[in-house]
Amino acid sequence: MSKTLTIDAPNIYPMRWSALAVLCAAQFMVIMDTSIIGVALPAIQNDLNYAPSGLQWIFNAYVIIFGGVLLLGGKLSDLYGPKNIFMWGFGILTVASLLTGFAWSEMSMNIGRGLQGLGAALIAPSALTLLMTIFSDPKELAKAFGFWGASAAAGGSAGVFLGGLLTQYLSWRWTFFINIPLGLIVMIAGASLLVAGRKQKGAIDYIGAILVTAATMVTVYTLVMVDKNGWTSGATLILFAIALALFIAFVTVQRKSSAPLLPLSIFKVPNLSSGNIVMALMAGAWIPLWFYLNLYLQQSLHYSAFASGLALLPMTFAIMVLMVGVTGKLIAKFGYKLNLILGLLSLTASLVWFSFVPENGDFLTHVLGASLLGAIGMSLAYIPGTMAAMSGAKPEEAGVASGLVNTTYQVGSAIGLAIAVAIAISTTSNLLASGVEQQEALNTGFQTAFRAAAFISGLSVVIAALGIKQFKQ
């Protein structure tokens, strides 16, 4: 069977499950690159002299470029074929991981992370397009999405475990070097197993890509600098105005372009708009949970990097098991909307629970139950949210739709984290200024970050309930 199978004949490819393994490995690596640095953050902060407010850029440098370039990555996937863009993305990610592993300063680390995000921005939409190409049978697609979601959880699990193991017994640098052999394996396997997919004719909207990336970066940078500038300062208001102007310019260009990066007509697809908003809010709640849970374990409970990684394994293993064995069946029986709402409610409850973590807490009482509740929430919500945002898009718009849902998720995660960090640092700073002991002030900052994330998650419940139309697979 030729490996140039296109989207017109998705179910005749006999190697589709082997190809899915390659795509899941890609998803595994992309998610691992966001999670593996969590337990390594304190070590990186000490070695490279990051300020507390700047530490989030190790995460945001990745997700800003990732989120900002995803639409372009989706368009390139449509124009040049998803397999080609997938392979290019892995090449960039592998080389960038080498650079980041050798980072010698805060700036070199942030640049390396940004380049990793660029590679991931090519991988994510092309991989999702390939998945939707290979599997069109509803039952097979639900099962494939289950493995896809589980590979994300596996990446998160491996990230926190390997991050702790490598940081404590080797060096935080190995949290990046590990990508090199994994990337080479995926590229070798992908070359023979992945189908070429459909190529389309058209131009690339580079102006639109520059505008949306710039708008995203200015927005997140503004939120990151809120702690220094203040919410109502002239600098903050000017930066927000610049970001808004860039977004307006982007929409204007898309309306007038004959080959837009994001055809605005795609928002007429049922559930797409609401689904993408929900995915953005879901990420804006989930990533602060993961980020601050890592810091709470190490800086409040004084866990080592390795112990912190072990503490997060029950949560990530629960996500893997539930996504593979349960979520697909629940979607088939009850439809997307009910599972999505129940999942988001569970995530919100988990964050509320975490918002009361005490300075002298313990794992069994204050971490395990809340983390498992969050795992149930993500297991129920992530796949329905993704499928709701993707289903209904035309085959020729698959790359754009997958790029859009990945974009909203990544941009939502960056903005949600920036908001949580700004609130947490402001809370801690105010308490320290009033004479509160440092450890208590730090832990109270963690609590406010969890509350901010809980509010974001609660908002996603409202949007899902009002905006997602009920339908079954």
N, C-alpha and C positions, 0 to 999 in steps of 0.2 A: 504494500500500500504506500502510495506516495505521501511524503510528509508535507505536500503543498495543499492539503485539504483546506477548503475554505468554509466560511460560515454557512454556505448553502447546504452542506451535507455533514452535519456535525456528528451524527450518531453512528456512522459507518466506520469510524476509525477504531481499529481493534486495540490500539495501544493507549486508549484514552485514560485508563486508570494509572498506567505508568507515567503518562504525561501529567496527570494530576499530582502524582508524587513530586515531580519536579516543581510544579507550581506551588504546592504546599511548602516545599523547601524554600522557595523564594519568599513566600509570606512569612515563614519561620524566621528567616534572616532579617527581613525588614522590621519585624516587630522586636526581634532580639536586639537589634541595634538601638531601639528606644529604651528597652528595659535593662540591658546589661550594664549600663552606666549608673543605674540607680544606687546600688550598694557601693559603687566605686566613687561616688560623688565626694565624700569627705576626704578620701585619699588624693583625688585629683585636686581638690580645693587646696590641700596643704602643699602639694608639690608645685603647683602652678600659680599659687597665690591669688586665687579667686576671692573677690569680695562676696559676702552672702547674697547680695542683690544680683551679682553677675553670674552666680553659679547656675542659674536657670538657663543661661545661654548655651551651656553644653547640650541641653535638650532643645532649646528653641532655635539654635543655629541649624540644627538638623530639620526640625519640623517646619520652620518658616520657608526654607528653600524647598523642602519636600512639598508643602502645601501650595506654595506659590507657583511651582513649575508643573504640578500635576495635570492641570488642564492642557498645557503644552504637550506633556508626555502622552496624554490621551489622544490628542490630535495627531501627533507624530505616529502613534500606534495605528490610527486609522489610515494615514497616508502611506506609510512605509511598511506596514505589516507588523502585527504585535510581536511576532517572534524576533524580528530584527531589533526592535526597540528594547525588548526584554534582554537580549544578549548585550547590547550596548550599555544598558543600565547596570548589568552585573559587572561589566568591565570597569566602569567608573567607580562603582561601590568598592570593588576589590582594591583598586589603586588608592582610593581615598582612605580606606582602612589602614593601609600601610603608612600613609602620611600622618594620620591621626595618632597611630600608635607611637610614632616618633615625635609627637608634639613637644615643643620645648618652652612654650609660653601660652598665655591665655589666648592671644590672637591666633597662633598657629593651630591650637585646639579648635577654636571656633570656625576657622577656615576649613579645616579637615572635616569637621562635622557638617558644615554646609555642603561640601562636595559629596559626602555620604548621602545627604538628603537629595542632592541632584540625581545620583544614581538610583536611589529609591523611587524618585518621582517618575523615572522612566520604567522601572520595574512594576510598580503597583498597578497602574491602569492597564498595561499590556498583559500582565498576568491574569487580571480579572477578565479582560476581554477574551483571552485564550480559554479561560474556564467556561465562559458563557458560549464560546464557539464550539467547544468540544461536547458540552452537555446541554442538550435542549429538551430532553425528556424530563418532565417535571419531577418524577420520582428520583431519577438519577441526579438531577440538578440539586435537589434538596440534600441528597446524601453527599454530593460533592461539596456543597456549601458547608455541610457539617464538618467534613475533614478540613476544609479551608479555614473555618473558624477555629477548629481545634489546633491547627498548625500555628495560628496566631497565639493561642493560649500556650502552646508548647514553646513558642519563641519567647514568650514572657516568662514561662517557667524556667527554661534553660538560661535565659538572660539573668534572672535574679540569682539562680544557683551558681552558674558559671562565673557571674560577676563577683560573687562573694568568694568562691573558691580561688579564682585567679588573682583577685586583688589581695587576698590574705596570704597566699602561699607563693605567688610569683610577683606580679605587679599589675596595677590597673592598666598598663599598656597592653597586656595580653587580652584585655576585653575587646580590643580593636584588632589585634593581630590574628585572632581566631577566625575572623571573617575571610582571611586570605585563602586557606585551604578549602573552606566551605564554598566560597565563591567559585573557585576553579572547578570543584566537583559539579556544581549546578550548571555551569556553562558547558562542560563536557557532556553531561547527560542531556541538557536541553537541546544541544545541537542535533542530536539524533532522535529525540523523542517528541519534541514539540512540533505542532503543525505550523505552517507558514501563516495561515489566516488570510483574510481579504485585504488587498490594498486598494485605496481609492485615489482618484485624481483630485487635485486641489492645491491651494497655496497655504502657506503657514502664516498665521497672524502674529508676527513677531511683536508688533506694537501692542497688541492686546496682551500678549504674554508679559511684556515688560511692565505694562500698567498694572496688571493684577498682582504681579509679584511685588512691585514697589508698594502698592496699596496695602498688601498684607504685611510687609516688613515694617512700614511706618506705623501701622496700627499696633502691632505687637511691641515695637520699640517704645511707642508712647505709653503703653500700659506698663512696660518694664520700668520706665523712668518716672512713673507716678510717685513712687516712694520718695524720690529725690525732688521732683518738681512740684508735687501736689496736684490734686484733681482739678482745681479751678485756677491754676496758675496760667499765665500767658503762654508759656512754653507748651504746656499740655494742650490748651485749647487750639493753638496754632498747628500743632502736630496732628491733632484730630481733624482739623479743617483740611490739612493737606491730604490726609488719608481719604477723607470723604471726597475731595476733589478728584483724586486718582481713581476711586471707584466709579464716580460719575463719568469720568473720561473713558474708563474701560467700557461701561455700558453703552456710551455713545458710539464708541468705535465698533462695538459688536453690532449695533443697530445698522450702521452704515456699511459695514464690510460685506463684500461679496463672498468671502470665505472666513467667517468669524471663528475665533478660537472657541467660543461658547455660543452656539446658535440659541438665541433667546426663545425660539419656538419650542425648544426641548422642555421648557417649564410647563408646557401644556399637557405633558404626559401625566396621567393620574398618579398621585402620591409622590411624584418626584420632588416637588418643592418642599412639601412637608417632611418627606423622608430625609432630605438633605439637612433641613433645619434640625430635625431630631438627632441625626448622626453628629452634627456639630456640637449640640448641647450634651449629648451622651459622652463624647470625647472630652468636652470641657469639664465634665464632672469626674470621669474615670481617671484621666491623667493626673490631676492634682491628688486624687486618692492614692495612686501608686507613688507619686513623687514624695508626698508628705508622710506616707506610711513608712517608706524607707528611712526618712530622716528621723521620724519618731522612734523607730526601733533602735537606731544607732545613737541618737543624741539625747533621747529621754530615757530609754530603757538600757542604753549603753551596751547594746549587742555588738559583737564583732561583725565585720563585713560578711564572713562566712555564715555566722549564726543568723544574720538578717536575711540572707538568701534562703536559708532553710526555713525560716519562719513564714516566708511567702509561698513556699511550695504547696501547702494544702489548698490555697486559693487558686493557684494556676492549674494544678492537677484537677480540681473540681470543674473548672471551666472546660478543660479538655474532655473529660468524661461526659459531661452534660451535653456539650455541643455535638459530639459524635453519636452518643447513644440516645439522647432524649429530645433535643431541640427540633430536629427534623420531623420526628413523629408528632410532636405537639403542633407544629406549623400545619402539617397535613390534616390534623384533626380539628384544630380550632382556628386556623387562619393566622395571618400576620399580626393583626391589630391587638388581639387579646394578649398574645405572648409578648408583644412589644411593651404594652402598658404594664403588665405584671413585672416584666424585667426591670423597667425603669423605676417602678415603685420599690422593688427590692434594692436597687442601687441607691435610691434616695434614702431608704431606711438604714442601709449600711453606713452611709456618710453621716447621718444624724447620730448613729451609734458612735462612730469614730470622733465626732465633735465633742464627746465628753471624756476622751481618754485622759487619765490623770498622769501627773508627772512621775509617780512611782507605781505605775500600772504593771500588770503581768500579762503574759501571752495568752493564757487560757481564758482569762476573764475579759480582757479588753481588746484582743486582736483576733483570735481565732474565729469566734462567732461572727463578728462584724465582717471579717474578710471573706468568710464563706457565704454570707448573705450577699455581699457584693459580687462574688463569683456567680451565684445563681442569677443575679440581675443581668450581668453581662452575657451569660449563657443564653438567657431567654430573649434579650433585646438586640444583640449585635447582628445576628443573621437576619431576623425579620426586618430590621432597619435597613440593612444593606439591600436586601431583595426588594423591599418596597421602593427604595430610591432608584433601583436599576430596572425593575420589570416594567414593560411597556415601551421602553426605548426601542427605536428601530435598529435593525442590524447595523446599518451604516453609521449609527450614532452610538454604538456600543462603547467605543473608546472614549468619546466625550462624556457619556454617562458614568462610566467607571472612573474616569479622571475627576469628574465633578464630585462623586460621593467620597472618593479618597481625599479630595481637596477639602471638602467641608469638614471631614473628620479630623484631618491634620491641622487645619486652621483653627477649628474649634478647640483642639487640644492645646495649641499654643496660646490662644487668647484666654482660655479657661485657666491655664497654669499661670499666665502673667497676672491675671486678676487675683488669683489665690495668693501668689507670692507677694503682690503689692499690699494686700490686706494683712497678711501674716507679718510682714516686716514692719508695717506701720503700727500694728498692735504691739509687737514686741518692743519697738523703739519707744513708744509712748509709755509702756509699763516700766521700762528701764529708766526713763527720764523721771518717773514718779517715785523711784526708789525701790521697785520690786526686784527681788533676787533674780539673777540672770536665768537660771534653769527654769524657774516658774514662768518668767516672761516668755522664754523660748517656747515652752510647751503650750502656753496660752495662745501664742501665735499659730501653732499647729492646729489648735482647736478651731480658731477662726477660719483658717484655710479650709478645713473640712466643712464648716458651716456654709462657706461661700460655694463650695462644690455641691453641697446638698441643695442649695437654692437653685443652682443651674440644673441639677438633675430633676428637681421638682417641676421646673419650667418645661423640661422636655416631656414630662408626663402630660401636661396640659396640651402641648402642641400635638402630641401623638393622639390624644383622645379626640381633639377637635379637627385635626387636619388629615389624618390617615383614614382612608375609606376602608371599610371592612370587606375583605375578600379572602377566599381560600385558594389554595394552590390548585 
